[in-house]
Amino acid sequence: MPIRIKQGDAYSVPIVIKFNGSSLDVDDVEEVEFTIGDTLRKLWPGDVEYSTADGTFNLPLTQSETFAFPANSSVTLDIRVKFISGVVIGVQRMESFAVADAVSEVTL
C-alpha cells in the first residue's frame, strides 16, 4: 500500500525493514541507504534515525524535499543495506509514495 504525502509535508516516515519475514538486526548493519525518486538520498546512520524500541527507521522529509516531488504522481523508495560483513542487499519490494498536489507552495 503506497504511503500518501502531500507536497509541502514535513515529517518522518516510519520504515520497517524485513528480510525473509524477519526484522533487520541493526547490530549486523554498517549502513542503510534510502533513495526516494531519482535524486533524494539519505543514510543511516546520519540522516535517518533508528528506534530500538520498535525497530523502525524514521526517514525525515522536509517541506522543500516534498515540494520537489511530482504533483499527483508517485515516487519510489528504494532501500539497500550494507552489512558489517561487506555484503550489500537491496530490499526487493520497493514502496511508493503517492504525492498529492499542494495549492500553496510557500514553506511554513
Secondary structure, 3 states (H helix, E strand, C coil): CCEEEECCCCEEEEECCEECCEECCHHHEEEEEEEECCCEEEEECCCCEEECCCCEEEEEECHHHHHCCCCCEEEEEEEEEEECCCCEEECCCCEEEEEECCCCCCCC
